Amino acid sequence: MSKKLFVGNLPFEVNDADLASVLGVAGTVVSAKVVINKKTGRSKGYGFVEMETEEMAQAAVTKFEGATLNERAITVQIASPKMEKDAAAESAAETADAGATETAAAETPASDTSTA
């Protein structure tokens, strides 16, 4: 099973191939992607590398965490899964919206239905 790594504090000139080459010393790199700013086309200074096995990923962390790449101390860590919206928070937001609607309805004066 492959394992994804977060690599931070990358020099801005590092590209996907460079990243794969550097971390490839620790094992087989399945993929390497430097994150690019869409507006400027420049690296954001971090990326993700997928190693072939968990053992290779751990070896890369051990070997490269704090290592220097082009005079910058890089960070290499096991990547965390993407954070998804918390279902409870989403539910609470929906409940708050419903409560606001009910409050507004309660504050609206009822029309006079009596006939004279």
C-alpha positions, 0 to 999 in steps of 0.5 A: 500500500502506498503512502503519501508524504507532505513536503514543505519549505521547498525552494521555489525552483523545485519542480515535480521531477526534482522532488521525485528525484530527491525523495527517490533516494529513500525508495520508489516514488509513485508520484510527486507533485509540487503545488503551484499558485494558479494566479502566478504560476509559481510554486507555493513552496510545498508538495506531496509525494506518494511512496510505494510502501509505508516503509519507504515513506517512513524511510523518507521521513527519517532521512529528509525531515530537516534536511537541507535542499538548496539551502532550505531546511525542508519538512517531510511528514506523513500527509494527513487526510483532507479535512472534510466538513464536519457533519455535526457542524453542517447540521448545526448550521442548518438548525440555526437557519431553520430557527432563524426562519421560525423566529422571523415568522413568530415576530411577523404580526398575524393578520386580523381575521375578525369581521366587523 
